[in-house]
Amino acid sequence: MYDGGLTFELADSQGTSWRRDVDLLDLGPKSDVKAVVNSVLSKEACAAGQRNRVERLVGRLVHALQVSTGHTYVSHRKIRAHSLPLTNVALNKDATLCATGGYDRQCRLWRTSDGRNVAKLEGHEDVVFDVTFIGKQDELVATCSFDGTLRAWTTENGSCELVMVGHEGPVATISPLPTSKQFLFTGGMDTTAKIWDLHMGECITSLSGHHGAVIKVGGDRAGQFLYTASFDGTVRLWDVRTYESINVLDGHEGELNGAALSWRGNYLASWATDASALIWDIRQTDQPIFTLRHDAEVVSGSWDRCGQRLVTGSVDRRAHVVNLESLAHTHSFEEHFGEVSKVAFNAAGTRVITAGEDGYLRIWDAEDGHLIQSEQGHELEVFSMVVSYSGDVIVTGSRDNNCVIWKYDLPEED
């Protein structure tokens, strides 16, 4: 089970196994569980004979969406995570572990239930700039650093399993490939992106073509293409089989600050220093289908679970929401006292979550745009934010050297 649907593990008589994802992106808090299950069973042969199990899992997803609609958040734990500012935070799938990277050259693992430090990952010789969980059961943490290396560590005891070198300079971003837990995808200040085989412990290919640092990488879950976003103002699409460039999305007049692919992989958003966010239809990539304008540099963006709405954050102290069904700007959120550095939707898509330079976490109603909650968790700018798959945990990391674990404001158990 994942926030977008169900995953079936299949195997043939020879013992070969593979995964089959069943998307439930139209699922909502008011969905009829039995009707959804009947639809899945009628369309998916892999679900045959699994009615009770599928009904139980769909019921859990609907319940999670209902819960995510009705609760506010409280600061569960505030952790003095590093001796210098944090760069990035990550959560494993069940939100039991949080990883933090920092300017102190370390990555640390924290238990979200009580904020206890599980492991200190030491070995990088410069800033740990990005962190991500990898492996079938999130049994590894991958880090990349300005020292030009990436490393893989076990979550069990924090031991370093792999050190990989290939970029000629700082590594800016790291991501697992959506189609395989065996491969990592990185982007570097050397203008290249690279794919790494974790089993072999080496780079298997390098993607060249950008003229500036590659600051974001990713791919679609169907395994058809990869994308790279660069300071050169473009996003490049690459064939996942040949690793050749198949298209260049060129519409910005400034350096890119980020890009994100919608869950279904049909839309891509990019945002830049030119105060714009562009939305591209991957099937028709000659021109963006929508241009969103801020009054200053756009520094963050995120899709909702269904890929029908995009939220952006800007130096102009605003967050904007765009609806793709109407291709219209629907809401602006303007309560922050500084740059809106991080934005996200909750699991149900009913809430927009923003954090910024003022150290505040704010929760907004995604339907009518009103402010639901405002909490100051940090004394300085929030550099990073991650929301769990179920939406019940948020982690923010800041220039004040702290991370805050936010959880639903639930009544204490007797």
C-alpha positions as CSV (number, residue, x, y, z in Angstrom):
1,M,0.0,0.0,0.0
2,Y,1.2,3.5,-0.8
3,D,-0.5,6.9,-0.8
4,G,-1.5,6.6,-4.4
5,G,-2.9,3.1,-4.3
6,L,-1.9,-0.5,-3.9
7,T,1.2,-2.6,-4.8
8,F,0.9,-6.3,-5.5
9,E,4.0,-8.5,-5.3
10,L,3.8,-11.2,-8.0
11,A,5.9,-14.3,-8.8
12,D,5.9,-17.0,-11.5
13,S,6.7,-20.7,-11.2
14,Q,10.4,-20.0,-11.7
15,G,10.5,-17.7,-8.7
16,T,10.9,-14.5,-10.7
17,S,9.1,-11.7,-8.9
18,W,7.8,-8.3,-9.9
19,R,5.6,-5.5,-8.7
20,R,2.3,-4.3,-10.0
21,D,1.0,-0.9,-8.9
22,V,-2.7,-0.2,-8.9
23,D,-3.4,3.6,-8.8
24,L,-6.2,4.9,-6.7
25,L,-5.5,8.5,-7.3
26,D,-9.2,9.5,-7.4
27,L,-9.8,8.0,-3.9
28,G,-11.1,10.5,-1.4
29,P,-12.4,10.8,2.2
30,K,-15.9,10.0,1.0
31,S,-15.1,7.1,-1.3
32,D,-17.3,4.0,-1.1
33,V,-14.8,1.2,-0.1
34,K,-16.9,-1.6,-1.6
35,A,-17.4,0.2,-4.9
36,V,-13.7,0.9,-5.2
37,V,-12.8,-2.7,-4.4
38,N,-15.3,-4.0,-7.0
39,S,-13.7,-1.7,-9.6
40,V,-10.2,-2.9,-8.7
41,L,-11.2,-6.6,-8.9
42,S,-12.9,-6.1,-12.3
43,K,-9.9,-4.5,-13.9
44,E,-6.9,-6.1,-12.2
45,A,-6.3,-9.9,-12.6
46,C,-3.5,-9.7,-10.0
47,A,-6.2,-9.0,-7.3
48,A,-8.2,-12.1,-8.0
49,G,-9.1,-14.0,-4.8
50,Q,-7.9,-11.1,-2.7
51,R,-11.2,-9.3,-2.0
52,N,-11.0,-9.3,1.8
53,R,-7.4,-8.1,1.7
54,V,-8.0,-5.4,-0.9
55,E,-11.1,-4.3,1.0
56,R,-9.0,-4.0,4.2
57,L,-6.2,-2.0,2.5
58,V,-8.6,0.3,0.6
59,G,-10.4,0.9,3.9
60,R,-7.2,1.9,5.5
61,L,-6.4,4.4,2.7
62,V,-9.9,6.0,2.9
63,H,-9.5,6.2,6.7
64,A,-6.1,7.9,6.4
65,L,-7.6,10.4,4.0
66,Q,-10.5,11.1,6.4
67,V,-8.1,11.6,9.3
68,S,-5.8,13.8,7.3
69,T,-8.8,16.1,6.6
70,G,-9.8,16.6,10.2
71,H,-6.7,17.2,12.3
72,T,-4.3,20.0,13.1
73,Y,-0.6,19.5,14.0
74,V,1.4,19.9,17.2
75,S,5.1,20.2,17.7
76,H,5.8,16.6,18.9
77,R,9.6,16.9,19.2
78,K,12.1,19.7,18.7
79,I,15.6,18.3,18.2
80,R,18.9,20.0,18.2
81,A,19.9,17.9,15.2
82,H,23.2,19.4,14.1
83,S,25.9,21.8,15.2
84,L,25.4,23.8,12.0
85,P,22.3,24.5,9.8
86,L,20.3,21.7,8.3
87,T,20.2,21.2,4.5
88,N,17.6,18.5,4.0
89,V,15.3,16.1,5.8
90,A,13.7,12.8,4.7
91,L,11.2,10.3,6.1
92,N,11.0,6.5,5.5
93,K,7.7,5.2,4.2
94,D,6.0,4.5,7.5
95,A,7.4,7.7,9.0
96,T,9.2,5.9,11.9
97,L,12.6,7.2,11.0
98,C,13.8,10.7,9.9
99,A,17.1,11.5,8.3
100,T,18.7,14.9,8.5
101,G,21.7,16.3,6.6
102,G,23.7,19.3,7.6
103,Y,26.5,21.7,7.0
104,D,28.4,19.9,9.8
105,R,29.2,17.1,7.2
106,Q,27.0,14.6,9.0
107,C,23.7,12.8,8.4
108,R,21.8,11.7,11.5
109,L,18.9,9.3,12.0
110,W,16.1,10.0,14.4
111,R,13.2,8.0,15.7
112,T,10.0,10.0,15.1
113,S,8.1,8.5,18.1
114,D,10.4,10.0,20.7
115,G,13.1,12.0,18.9
116,R,15.8,9.6,19.9
117,N,19.0,9.6,17.9
118,V,19.4,6.2,16.2
119,A,22.7,6.7,14.4
120,K,25.3,9.4,13.4
121,L,26.5,8.9,9.9
122,E,30.0,10.4,9.6
123,G,32.5,10.2,6.8
124,H,31.7,13.0,4.3
125,E,34.4,15.7,4.1
126,D,32.0,18.6,3.2
127,V,28.3,19.6,3.5
128,V,25.8,16.8,3.3
129,F,23.4,18.4,0.8
130,D,20.7,15.8,0.2
131,V,19.4,12.6,1.9
132,T,16.9,9.9,0.9
133,F,15.8,6.5,2.0
134,I,16.3,3.6,-0.4
135,G,15.8,-0.1,-0.6
136,K,12.8,-2.3,-0.6
137,Q,12.1,-1.8,3.1
138,D,14.0,1.6,3.3
139,E,16.8,-0.3,4.9
140,L,19.4,2.2,3.6
141,V,20.0,5.9,3.6
142,A,21.7,7.5,0.7
143,T,23.6,10.9,1.0
144,C,25.3,13.2,-1.4
145,S,27.8,15.8,-0.5
146,F,29.8,18.8,-1.7
147,D,32.8,16.6,-1.3
148,G,31.8,15.0,-4.7
149,T,30.8,11.6,-3.3
150,L,27.6,9.7,-2.5
151,R,27.3,7.1,0.3
152,A,24.9,4.4,1.3
153,W,24.4,3.6,5.0
154,T,22.3,1.0,6.9
155,T,19.5,2.3,8.9
156,E,20.0,-0.5,11.5
157,N,23.3,0.8,12.9
158,G,24.5,3.6,10.6
159,S,27.4,1.7,9.1
160,C,28.6,2.9,5.7
161,E,28.1,0.2,3.0
162,L,29.2,2.1,-0.1
163,V,31.2,5.1,-1.1
164,M,30.8,6.1,-4.8
165,V,32.8,8.7,-6.7
166,G,32.2,10.0,-10.2
167,H,31.1,13.7,-10.2
168,E,33.8,16.3,-10.7
169,G,32.6,18.6,-7.9
170,P,29.7,18.9,-5.5
171,V,26.7,16.5,-5.8
172,A,23.6,18.6,-5.4
173,T,20.7,16.1,-5.5
174,I,20.1,12.4,-5.1
175,S,17.0,10.3,-5.8
176,P,16.2,6.6,-6.1
177,L,14.9,5.6,-9.6
178,P,11.1,5.0,-9.2
179,T,11.2,1.7,-11.1
180,S,14.1,0.1,-9.2
181,K,15.5,0.3,-5.7
182,Q,18.8,-0.9,-7.1
183,F,19.7,2.4,-8.8
184,L,20.3,5.9,-7.6
185,F,20.0,9.1,-9.7
186,T,22.2,12.1,-8.9
187,G,22.8,15.6,-10.3
188,G,26.0,17.6,-9.8
189,M,27.5,21.0,-10.1
190,D,29.6,19.6,-12.9
191,T,26.5,19.9,-15.2
192,T,26.0,16.1,-15.4
193,A,23.5,13.6,-14.0
194,K,24.6,10.1,-13.2
195,I,22.9,6.7,-12.6
196,W,24.5,4.4,-10.1
197,D,24.1,0.7,-9.6
198,L,24.0,0.0,-5.8
199,H,24.9,-3.7,-6.3
200,M,27.9,-2.9,-8.4
201,G,28.8,0.2,-6.4
202,E,29.6,2.2,-9.5
203,C,28.3,4.7,-12.1
204,I,26.7,3.0,-15.1
205,T,26.0,6.0,-17.2
206,S,26.4,9.8,-17.3
207,L,23.9,12.2,-18.8
208,S,25.4,15.2,-20.4
209,G,23.9,18.2,-22.2
210,H,23.1,20.8,-19.6
211,H,25.2,24.0,-19.4
212,G,24.7,24.6,-15.7
213,A,24.5,22.6,-12.4
214,V,21.9,19.9,-12.3
215,I,19.8,20.6,-9.2
216,K,16.9,18.1,-9.5
217,V,16.5,14.6,-11.0
218,G,13.7,12.1,-11.2
219,G,11.7,9.8,-13.4
220,D,8.2,8.5,-14.1
221,R,7.0,5.4,-12.3
222,A,6.2,3.6,-15.6
223,G,9.9,3.6,-16.4
224,Q,9.6,5.5,-19.7
225,F,11.7,8.6,-19.2
226,L,13.9,10.5,-16.8
227,Y,14.2,14.2,-16.2
228,T,16.9,16.6,-15.1
229,A,16.5,20.3,-14.1
230,S,19.4,22.7,-14.3
231,F,20.6,26.2,-13.5
232,D,20.8,26.6,-17.3
233,G,17.0,27.2,-17.1
234,T,16.0,24.0,-18.8
235,V,14.5,20.6,-18.0
236,R,15.7,17.7,-20.1
237,L,13.8,14.5,-20.7
238,W,15.8,11.3,-21.3
239,D,14.9,7.9,-22.7
240,V,15.2,5.4,-19.9
241,R,16.5,2.7,-22.2
242,T,19.1,4.5,-24.3
243,Y,19.8,7.4,-21.9
244,E,19.6,9.8,-24.9
245,S,18.0,13.2,-24.6
246,I,14.6,13.1,-26.1
247,N,13.4,16.7,-25.4
248,V,14.4,20.0,-23.8
249,L,11.8,22.1,-22.0
250,D,13.0,25.6,-22.4
251,G,10.7,28.4,-21.3
252,H,12.3,30.2,-18.3
253,E,14.4,33.3,-18.5
254,G,16.4,32.5,-15.3
255,E,18.0,29.7,-13.4
256,L,15.8,26.9,-12.3
257,N,15.2,26.4,-8.5
258,G,13.4,23.1,-8.9
259,A,11.1,20.8,-10.9
260,A,8.5,18.1,-10.0
261,L,6.7,15.4,-11.9
262,S,3.0,14.7,-11.1
263,W,2.3,11.2,-9.8
264,R,0.9,9.9,-13.0
265,G,3.9,11.3,-14.9
266,N,1.9,13.3,-17.4
267,Y,2.6,16.8,-16.1
268,L,5.9,18.4,-15.1
269,A,6.3,21.7,-13.2
270,S,9.4,23.9,-13.1
271,W,10.1,27.1,-11.2
272,A,12.8,29.6,-11.4
273,T,14.5,32.9,-10.5
274,D,12.5,34.7,-13.2
275,A,9.4,34.7,-10.8
276,S,7.6,32.1,-12.9
277,A,6.4,28.5,-12.5
278,L,5.7,26.7,-15.8
279,I,3.5,23.6,-16.2
280,W,4.3,21.2,-19.1
281,D,2.2,18.4,-20.6
282,I,4.9,15.8,-21.2
283,R,2.9,14.5,-24.1
284,Q,2.9,17.9,-25.8
285,T,6.1,19.5,-24.7
286,D,6.7,22.3,-27.2
287,Q,5.3,25.0,-25.0
288,P,4.1,25.1,-21.4
289,I,0.4,24.8,-21.0
290,F,0.3,27.3,-18.1
291,T,2.5,30.0,-16.7
292,L,2.1,31.1,-13.1
293,R,3.6,34.5,-12.2
294,H,4.9,35.6,-8.8
295,D,6.3,39.0,-7.9
296,A,9.7,37.5,-7.1
297,E,11.8,34.4,-7.4
298,V,9.9,31.1,-7.1
299,V,11.8,28.7,-4.7
300,S,9.5,25.8,-4.1
301,G,6.7,23.7,-5.6
302,S,4.7,20.5,-5.1
303,W,1.8,18.6,-6.7
304,D,-1.2,17.2,-4.9
305,R,-1.7,13.4,-4.9
306,C,-3.8,13.3,-8.0
307,G,-1.5,15.7,-10.0
308,Q,-4.4,18.1,-10.6
309,R,-3.2,21.0,-8.5
310,L,0.2,22.6,-8.0
311,V,1.3,24.8,-5.1
312,T,4.3,27.2,-5.4
313,G,6.2,29.3,-2.8
314,S,8.1,32.4,-3.5
315,V,10.4,35.1,-2.1
316,D,7.4,37.4,-2.5
317,R,6.0,35.9,0.7
318,R,3.2,34.2,-1.1
319,A,2.1,30.7,-2.0
320,H,-0.1,30.2,-5.1
321,V,-2.3,27.2,-6.1
322,V,-3.1,26.3,-9.7
323,N,-5.9,24.0,-10.8
324,L,-5.0,22.0,-13.9
325,E,-8.6,21.1,-14.7
326,S,-9.5,24.8,-15.2
327,L,-5.9,26.0,-15.9
328,A,-6.5,28.8,-13.4
329,H,-4.8,30.3,-10.4
330,T,-7.3,29.5,-7.6
331,H,-5.7,30.7,-4.3
332,S,-3.0,32.9,-2.8
333,F,-1.7,32.4,0.7
334,E,-0.1,35.6,2.2
335,E,0.4,35.2,5.9
336,H,4.1,34.5,6.0
337,F,6.5,37.3,7.1
338,G,9.2,36.3,4.6
339,E,10.1,33.9,1.8
340,V,7.8,30.8,1.5
341,S,10.6,28.3,1.2
342,K,8.7,25.0,1.3
343,V,5.2,23.9,0.2
344,A,3.2,20.7,0.1
345,F,-0.3,19.2,0.0
346,N,-1.5,16.7,2.6
347,A,-2.4,13.2,1.6
348,A,-6.0,13.9,0.9
349,G,-5.3,17.1,-1.0
350,T,-7.6,19.1,1.3
351,R,-4.8,21.0,3.0
352,V,-1.8,23.1,1.8
353,I,1.2,23.1,4.1
354,T,3.7,26.0,3.9
355,A,6.9,26.9,5.8
356,G,9.3,29.8,5.4
357,E,11.9,32.3,6.3
358,D,9.9,33.3,9.4
359,G,10.2,29.8,10.9
360,Y,6.4,29.2,10.9
361,L,4.5,26.1,9.8
362,R,1.1,27.1,8.3
363,I,-1.8,24.9,7.3
364,W,-4.4,26.2,4.8
365,D,-7.7,24.9,3.5
366,A,-7.0,23.9,-0.1
367,E,-10.7,24.3,-1.1
368,D,-11.5,27.9,0.1
369,G,-8.0,29.1,1.0
370,H,-8.5,30.1,4.6
371,L,-5.8,29.7,7.2
372,I,-6.4,26.8,9.6
373,Q,-3.3,26.8,11.7
374,S,-0.2,28.8,12.3
375,E,2.7,27.6,14.5
376,Q,6.2,28.9,15.0
377,G,8.6,25.9,15.2
378,H,11.9,27.6,14.3
379,E,13.7,30.8,15.1
380,L,15.3,31.0,11.6
381,E,14.5,30.0,8.0
382,V,13.1,26.6,7.2
383,F,15.4,25.0,4.6
384,S,13.6,21.7,4.2
385,M,10.2,20.0,4.8
386,V,8.8,16.6,4.3
387,V,5.3,15.2,4.8
388,S,4.7,11.5,5.4
389,Y,2.7,9.3,3.0
390,S,-0.2,9.2,5.3
391,G,0.1,12.9,6.2
392,D,0.2,12.4,9.9
393,V,3.9,13.4,10.3
394,I,5.7,16.5,9.1
395,V,9.4,17.2,9.6
396,T,10.9,20.6,9.2
397,G,14.6,21.5,9.1
398,S,16.0,24.9,9.7
399,R,19.0,27.2,9.6
400,D,18.6,27.3,13.4
401,N,20.3,23.8,13.5
402,N,17.0,22.2,14.7
403,C,14.5,19.8,13.2
404,V,10.9,19.7,14.4
405,I,8.7,16.6,14.2
406,W,5.1,17.6,13.9
407,K,2.2,15.1,14.4
408,Y,-1.6,15.1,14.4
409,D,-3.0,16.7,17.5
410,L,-4.7,13.5,18.8
411,P,-6.1,13.1,22.4
412,E,-3.8,11.3,24.8
413,E,-4.4,7.6,25.2
414,D,-5.4,6.4,28.7
